[in-house]
Amino acid sequence: MQEQPGIAPTPLEFASDTLGMKLWSKQEEVLGSLVEHRRVAVKSGNGLGKGFCAAVALLWFAVSGLVEWRW
């Protein structure tokens, strides 16, 4: 993955440093694993931050300018 200047290199760093978000440990685990794994599945109950993690990851992907993604 090519790092863009001025953009956090991972969704986890983007959430904490750029957005100033305080994340739960499991949210940190999910966002951290997005860079390491091709697919990430999150199994949990309602209202525990899955959608929030997805929104942060999508926003990071959009502003990072990455054109290649490992599918």
C-alpha distance (Angstrom), angle and dihedral (degrees) to the residues before:
residue distance angle dihedral
M1 . . .
Q2 3.78 . .
E3 3.79 113.9 .
Q4 3.80 117.3 -129.9
P5 3.82 117.8 -142.6
G6 3.80 113.2 -107.6
I7 3.81 94.2 12.9
A8 3.79 123.1 102.2
P9 3.82 108.8 -108.4
T10 3.83 94.8 -133.9
P11 3.81 135.4 37.1
L12 3.82 89.3 -119.9
E13 3.80 93.1 56.3
F14 3.81 89.8 42.6
A15 3.81 91.3 55.4
S16 3.79 96.1 45.6
D17 3.81 102.8 33.8
T18 3.80 106.0 27.9
L19 3.80 100.5 31.5
G20 3.81 95.5 29.9
M21 3.80 92.3 -133.6
K22 3.79 122.9 163.5
L23 3.81 106.1 -139.1
W24 3.78 132.7 -163.8
S25 3.79 116.2 -117.3
K26 3.82 92.4 -106.0
Q27 3.80 91.4 49.7
E28 3.81 88.1 52.4
E29 3.79 89.0 50.0
V30 3.81 92.4 51.2
L31 3.81 95.5 46.6
G32 3.80 91.5 44.5
S33 3.78 92.7 52.0
L34 3.81 93.4 53.9
V35 3.80 90.8 77.8
E36 3.81 94.8 46.1
H37 3.80 101.6 44.0
R38 3.76 134.8 51.5
R39 3.81 93.0 -139.0
V40 3.77 130.6 20.7
A41 3.80 123.4 -166.1
V42 3.80 121.3 -166.5
K43 3.77 119.2 -161.9
S44 3.80 115.7 -171.2
G45 3.77 144.9 118.1
N46 3.80 129.2 -80.7
G47 3.79 121.7 -65.7
L48 3.80 98.2 16.3
G49 3.80 100.1 121.6
K50 3.81 105.9 -91.3
G51 3.80 92.7 128.8
F52 3.79 91.3 45.4
C53 3.81 90.6 53.7
A54 3.79 90.3 49.2
A55 3.82 91.2 49.9
V56 3.81 92.5 50.0
A57 3.81 91.2 47.9
L58 3.81 92.0 48.6
L59 3.80 92.5 47.7
W60 3.82 91.1 48.7
F61 3.80 90.6 49.4
A62 3.82 91.6 48.9
V63 3.81 96.8 49.3
S64 3.79 96.3 38.4
G65 3.80 91.6 68.5
L66 3.78 93.3 -137.0
V67 3.77 109.4 164.2
E68 3.79 97.3 -179.5
W69 3.77 122.6 61.8
R70 3.78 127.7 175.6
W71 3.80 107.4 -112.5
